[in-house]
Amino acid sequence: MVSQTMLPLPEMVEKIIVHESYDDNTNNYDIALLKLTHYVDYSNSIQPVCLPAYDKTVSPGTECWTSGFGTTEEGADRGSTSLMEVTVDIIDSSVCNRNTVYNGQVSQNMLCAGDMKGGKDSCQVSGGGHLDPSENQTVATSTQLLT
């Protein structure tokens, strides 16, 4: 288990490369790359995040994983000290863009995932962290690296 109380020393970031079209009002193109000052030694708790193929389509209903140190219940004022993981399903953007859901805020560059009945989503678990639509859970596949 990965815990915030037992994290390794932080890696130093040399450069943050934010997508040139990122819009902080809409979160469209919410992706960035971090260039570290040196190579990272992989371990059980430190693994690479791999990007899916450029032309990979993630269809509605696809089961995905998301993880992070976010809150574990709605309205909580603190995140978890343990790394949490939850499975979520991709939801069709037309459903998410209904005026009763996200009212058109999900762009063509975004994926909507969770459970329309509530209780499982990436916002509470990860604060908007990576989403892994990979078929093999041994290496995380990320469609969103940073938020």
Backbone as a ProteinNet text record, in pm:
[ID]
protein_1_A
[PRIMARY]
MVSQTMLPLPEMVEKIIVHESYDDNTNNYDIALLKLTHYVDYSNSIQPVCLPAYDKTVSPGTECWTSGFGTTEEGADRGSTSLMEVTVDIIDSSVCNRNTVYNGQVSQNMLCAGDMKGGKDSCQVSGGGHLDPSENQTVATSTQLLT
[TERTIARY]
83.6	0	89.5	50.1	121.7	50.6	126.3	70.1	142.2	68.5	130.2	222.4	204.3	290.7	424	437	560.3	605.4	591.9	631.7	783.6	839.5	983.3	1011	1137.1	1172.5	1115.8	1068.7	1009.8	1113.7	1066.7	1151.7	1148.6	1258.4	1265.3	1221.5	1136	1083.9	1167	1223.1	1302.9	1214.1	1105.7	1021.3	880.4	779.2	639.8	594.3	547.1	501.6	349.9	278.8	132.6	88.6	-19.6	-70.8	-95.4	-51.8	-59.3	-202.3	-301	-440.9	-517.5	-447.9	-515.3	-596.6	-719.6	-810.2	-847.4	-798.4	-824.8	-968	-1046.2	-1187.9	-1271.7	-1237.7	-1316	-1244.4	-1116.7	-1029.7	-1010.2	-1042.9	-1019.2	-868.2	-823.7	-681.5	-604.9	-666.4	-606.2	-506.4	-388.6	-282.5	-148.3	-51.9	81.3	183.9	305.3	417.9	514	573.6	675.2	809	906.3	1042	1116.4	1162.4	1233.1	1380.7	1446.1	1588	1676.5	1624.5	1702.4	1607.9	1662.7	1585	1529.7	1419.4	1353.3	1379.5	1410.9	1425.8	1287.7	1241.7	1110.3	1113.7	999.9	984.6	839.4	800.5	660.9	565.8	611.9	524.2	550.9	652.3	682.3	687.6	588.6	576.5	548.6	585.3	557.2	408.5	365.2	230.4	244.6	181	192.1	70	92.8	-17.5	-75	-206.4	-264.9	-222.7	-243.6	-213.4	-294.6	-238.9	-300.9	-443.9	-466.9	-597.7	-687.4	-650.5	-731.3	-862.6	-972.5	-1104.6	-1151	-1198.5	-1251.4	-1403.3	-1471.7	-1615.9	-1693	-1814.1	-1899.9	-1919.4	-1917.3	-1930.3	-1797.3	-1687	-1554.7	-1519.9	-1479.3	-1437.7	-1297	-1277.8	-1147	-1114	-989.8	-944.6	-894.5	-913.2	-854.5	-804.6	-702.2	-645.6	-593.4	-577.9	-525	-545.2	-512.5	-523.4	-640.2	-742.3	-855.5	-944.3	-1054	-1148.3	-1221.4	-1267.6	-1337.5	-1486.8	-1530.5	-1673.9	-1702.4	-1821.1	-1859.3	-1855.4	-1794.7	-1789.8	-1678.4	-1598	-1489.4	-1387.5	-1328.3	-1231.7	-1087.7	-1064.4	-929.4	-930.3	-819.2	-801.7	-753.9	-748.4	-701.1	-549.1	-495.9	-350.1	-301.2	-392.8	-357.6	-399.9	-320	-353.1	-476.5	-580.6	-706.5	-723.7	-805.4	-833.9	-982.2	-1041.1	-1180.6	-1198.9	-1287.9	-1322	-1443.5	-1439.4	-1549.3	-1573.8	-1692.9	-1726.2	-1727	-1683.2	-1693.4	-1841.9	-1882.5	-2021	-2022.7	-2117.6	-2128.8	-2134.8	-2058.1	-2051.8	-2187.8	-2273.7	-2406.8	-2487.4	-2465	-2531	-2472.5	-2341.2	-2276.4	-2306.9	-2332.2	-2358.6	-2504.9	-2589.2	-2728.7	-2731.3	-2835.4	-2841.5	-2857.4	-2896	-2907.6	-2778.1	-2677.1	-2550	-2441.6	-2365.3	-2260	-2295.6	-2416.4	-2470.9	-2377.5	-2327.7	-2247.1	-2100.8	-2052.1	-1914.3	-1812	-1855	-1763.3	-1732.7	-1608.7	-1570.3	-1534.8	-1510	-1469.2	-1331.5	-1256.9	-1123.8	-1126.2	-1243.6	-1257.3	-1329.3	-1308.6	-1384.1	-1466.7	-1584.8	-1671.2	-1674.9	-1650.9	-1648.4	-1703.3	-1764.4	-1819.2	-1936	-2031.8	-2153.8	-2267.1	-2360.6	-2469.8	-2556.1	-2548.5	-2622.7	-2545.5	-2418.8	-2336.3	-2256.2	-2168.8	-2092.9	-1955.3	-1931.3	-1801.3	-1763.5	-1654.8	-1605.8	-1462.1	-1399	-1258.2	-1239.6	-1341.9	-1326.5	-1301.2	-1375.3	-1353.5	-1226.2	-1197.7	-1078.9	-950.9	-947.1	-819.2	-813.1	-923.2	-922.3	-901.1	-941.1	-925.3	-796.8	-747	-620.6	-634.1	-538.4	-533.5	-652	-683.3	-787.7	-724.3	-738.9	-672.1	-771.4	-781.6	-870.3	-800.3	-684.6	-608.3	-677.1	-650.4	-704.4	-615	-493.3	-398	-362.5	-402	-385.8	-244.9	-148.8	-15.3	61	29.1	90.3	-21.7	-23.3	-131	-126.2	-241.1	-254.1	-326.6	-273.2	-331.2	-384.9	-507.2	-561.1	-557.2	-529.3	-512.2	-398.8	-290.1	-174	-177.1	-211.9	-210.4	-336.3	-374.8	-482.8	-444.4
-116.7	0	124.9	223.3	350.3	445.9	508.1	600.7	734.1	842.5	974.7	992.1	911.6	922.1	850.9	772.5	698.6	714.6	834.3	857.1	869.1	830.2	851	1000.3	1034.8	1174	1221.4	1346	1393.9	1406.6	1389.7	1409.6	1557.5	1609.1	1749.5	1764.9	1863.2	1889.6	1999.3	1967.5	2063.3	2156	2096.8	2174.3	2117.1	2205.2	2165	2213.3	2120.4	2154.1	2137.8	2250.5	2252	2254.7	2184.6	2184.2	2328	2360.2	2498.1	2549.9	2460.6	2503.4	2490.8	2464.4	2448.3	2572	2550.3	2657.8	2635.3	2721.8	2700.5	2733.1	2792.2	2815	2690.3	2618.8	2500.9	2369.8	2374.6	2257.2	2178.7	2239	2173.8	2162.5	2050.6	2019	2017.8	1963.8	1958.2	1842.4	1868.3	1767.9	1841	1784.6	1842.9	1731	1761.4	1669.5	1731.2	1647.6	1692	1634	1719.4	1672.1	1677.3	1561.1	1553.7	1584.7	1621.2	1655.7	1533.9	1414.1	1292.1	1173.1	1060	938.6	888.5	817.6	762.2	612.2	561.3	417.1	359.5	266	207.1	106.3	92.8	-1.3	-48	-119.6	-162.5	-44.8	66.3	181.7	294.9	280.9	382.4	313.3	343.7	280.9	386.9	361.1	458.1	461.7	576	590.8	594.9	501.9	492.4	553.8	620.3	679.7	578.3	584.7	495.8	539.6	455	490.3	613.3	694.1	819.3	799	691.7	670.2	576.9	549.8	460.3	529.3	458.5	506.9	430.1	502.1	438.9	453	344.2	344.1	353.6	413	413.6	271.6	257.4	126.4	60.4	113	56.8	78.4	-27.9	-16.9	39.5	139.7	204.3	212.6	245.9	263.6	405.7	459.7	588.2	575.5	650.4	640.7	776.2	789.8	913.7	922	1037.7	1062.1	1155.4	1157	1247.3	1207.1	1281.5	1251.1	1121.7	1055.9	928.7	942.7	1063.9	1088.6	1233.7	1255.9	1388.1	1489.5	1605.2	1713.1	1702.4	1596.4	1580.2	1691.6	1738.3	1847.6	1800.1	1669.7	1615.3	1493.9	1478.4	1360.1	1242.8	1129	1007.2	1011.3	951.5	937.5	814.7	724.3	605.6	623.1	569.9	573.8	487.1	548.7	480.1	452.6	352.6	316.4	283.5	321.3	288.9	257.6	162.4	135.3	219.6	275.1	356.6	317.3	343.6	316.5	446.2	439.3	553.6	577.7	703.2	743.8	824.8	798.4	871.5	1022	1098.4	1243.8	1310.6	1256.1	1316	1304.3	1198.9	1183.1	1283.6	1293.2	1385.3	1531.4	1561.1	1699.2	1740.6	1651.7	1689.6	1803.5	1885.2	1999.9	1956.9	1833.5	1784	1722.1	1713	1652.7	1761.2	1771.9	1873.5	1987.1	1986.6	2099	2148.6	2054.2	2091.6	2122.8	2097	2130.8	2025.3	1908.1	1801	1818.1	1858.5	1883.6	1753.6	1762.9	1646.4	1596.4	1674.2	1635.7	1570.6	1549.7	1496.7	1363.5	1285.7	1163.6	1183.3	1128.5	1131.9	990.8	976.9	844.1	852.2	746.5	740.4	646	678.2	601.2	702.1	698.8	796.3	788.6	677.9	665.6	728	766	825.8	722.7	773.3	685.5	644.5	650.6	612.1	711.9	784.7	875.3	911.6	974.7	1009.9	1137.6	1220.9	1346.9	1322.6	1229.6	1204.1	1124.8	1029.1	946.3	1021.1	1088.6	1140.4	1290	1357.6	1500.5	1527.9	1435.6	1453.1	1394.7	1290.2	1229.6	1146.3	1058.8	980	885.6	850.8	754.3	645.5	521	408.5	318.7	331.5	243	118.3	84.5	-28.3	-159.6	-257.8	-390.1	-468.3	-420.3	-486.4	-388.3	-417.5	-324.4	-323.7	-393.1	-395.5	-266.1	-194.4	-64.3	34.7	143.1	240.6	308.5	326.3	402.6	530.1	643	768.2	850.3	897.9	993.6	1133.2	1141.4	1270.4	1254.1	1323.1	1304.9	1394.2	1516.8	1611.6	1693.6	1737.2	1833.8	1937.2
0	0	0	-79	-83	10.7	100.4	197.8	191.9	208.4	209.6	329.4	431.9	549	529.2	419.1	393.9	249.5	194.9	56.5	45.3	-69.2	-90.3	-106.1	-104.6	-125.7	-258.6	-264	-389.7	-500.3	-621.6	-738.2	-774.1	-819.6	-856.8	-1002.5	-1025	-1158.5	-1222.7	-1339.2	-1414.2	-1496.8	-1552.8	-1642.2	-1643.8	-1645.5	-1660.4	-1797.8	-1878.7	-2013.7	-2016.7	-2012.5	-2015.4	-2161.7	-2192.8	-2330.3	-2375	-2495	-2543.8	-2556.4	-2563.6	-2575	-2443.2	-2333.5	-2203.4	-2168.4	-2123.2	-2083.7	-1937.4	-1849.4	-1706.7	-1666.1	-1754.1	-1724.3	-1752.3	-1858.8	-1898	-1867.9	-1838.2	-1820.2	-1948.9	-2062.2	-2189.9	-2211.5	-2263	-2283.5	-2150.3	-2047.7	-1914.5	-1908.5	-1962.4	-1962.1	-1960.5	-1894.2	-1887.6	-1874.7	-1911.6	-1893.9	-1794.1	-1712.8	-1618.2	-1659.4	-1675.8	-1701.5	-1568.9	-1524	-1396.7	-1415.2	-1306.1	-1313.4	-1332.5	-1299.4	-1318.9	-1336.8	-1378.3	-1398.3	-1265.5	-1273.3	-1155.6	-1150.5	-1033	-1013.7	-984	-1069.3	-1050	-936.2	-869.3	-758.7	-758	-652.1	-641.1	-631.5	-574.1	-556.4	-655.7	-740.3	-842.1	-976.8	-1061.5	-1192.3	-1297.3	-1423.1	-1528.9	-1563.3	-1611.3	-1664.4	-1814.9	-1883.7	-2028.4	-2094.4	-2205.7	-2280.2	-2378.5	-2399.7	-2499.9	-2638.8	-2735.4	-2874.1	-2912.6	-3000.1	-3042.4	-3091.7	-3163.9	-3224.6	-3143.1	-3017.7	-2934.2	-2897.5	-2918.9	-2882	-2759.6	-2660.2	-2540.1	-2545.4	-2566.6	-2587.9	-2456.2	-2461	-2342.6	-2290.8	-2159.1	-2095.8	-2064.7	-2122.8	-2094.6	-1947.7	-1880.2	-1740.7	-1734	-1650.3	-1633.8	-1485.3	-1458.6	-1321.5	-1304.2	-1186	-1150.7	-1007.4	-975.9	-841.6	-797	-668.1	-613.7	-463.5	-408.7	-265	-233.9	-318.3	-300.5	-183.9	-169.9	-62.5	-94.7	9.3	-10.4	14.1	47.4	58	22.3	-30.9	-77.5	36.8	11.1	108.1	211.5	204.2	301.6	282.9	393.9	384.4	370.9	378.8	364.7	273.5	204.8	122.2	205.3	142.5	206.2	220.4	323.8	335.9	260.6	223.8	147.3	2	-88.8	-230.4	-253.3	-309.4	-331.8	-481.2	-513.4	-651.3	-661.7	-774.9	-798.3	-946.6	-976.6	-1116.4	-1151.8	-1270.7	-1321.6	-1466.6	-1514.2	-1653.4	-1732.4	-1858	-1948	-1975.2	-1965.8	-1991.3	-2119.5	-2206.2	-2331.6	-2304.7	-2381.9	-2362	-2375.9	-2461.6	-2476.9	-2348	-2271.6	-2141.7	-2042.6	-2037.6	-1944.2	-1976.3	-2102.1	-2141.7	-2126	-2076.6	-2049.5	-1947.6	-1954.3	-1862.6	-1717.5	-1692	-1554.9	-1503.3	-1590.5	-1549.8	-1555.6	-1665.1	-1675.4	-1771.2	-1821.8	-1898.4	-2008.9	-2090.3	-2205.7	-2177.4	-2056.9	-2020.6	-2060.2	-2105	-2144.5	-2293	-2323.9	-2463	-2533.6	-2663.4	-2742	-2701.1	-2623.5	-2576.8	-2439.2	-2384.4	-2249.1	-2251.3	-2146.5	-2123.6	-1997.8	-1997.8	-1880.9	-1825.1	-1696.1	-1635	-1493.5	-1449.6	-1314.6	-1310.7	-1224	-1210.5	-1200.8	-1294.2	-1295.7	-1170.3	-1097.5	-971.7	-855.7	-881.2	-777	-700.7	-613.8	-526.4	-575.1	-707.2	-761.6	-869.1	-845.9	-949.2	-920.5	-1018.7	-1003.6	-923.4	-912.9	-840.2	-693.3	-633.6	-492.2	-468.5	-555.4	-532.9	-565.6	-679.1	-724.4	-744.3	-725.3	-752.6	-900	-984.5	-1129	-1182.3	-1121.3	-1163.7	-1288.7	-1309.4	-1433.5	-1444.1	-1566.7	-1596.6	-1680.6	-1637.3	-1701.8	-1772.9	-1906.6	-1981.3	-2033.1	-1977.3	-2030.3	-1998.9	-2082.5	-2060.1	-1965	-1944.6	-1856.6	-1745.7	-1624.4	-1512.6	-1454.8	-1515.6	-1459	-1483.5	-1589.8	-1617.5	-1643.1	-1568.8	-1582.2	-1717.7	-1777.8	-1901.5	-1865.5	-1904.8	-1860	-1975.7	-1959.4	-2054.5	-1994.4	-1867	-1802.2	-1702.3	-1724.1	-1638.7	-1517.3	-1535.1	-1423.8	-1421.7	-1301.7	-1291.9	-1189.6
[MASK]
+++++++++++++++++++++++++++++++++++++++++++++++++++++++++++++++++++++++++++++++++++++++++++++++++++++++++++++++++++++++++++++++++++++++++++++++++++

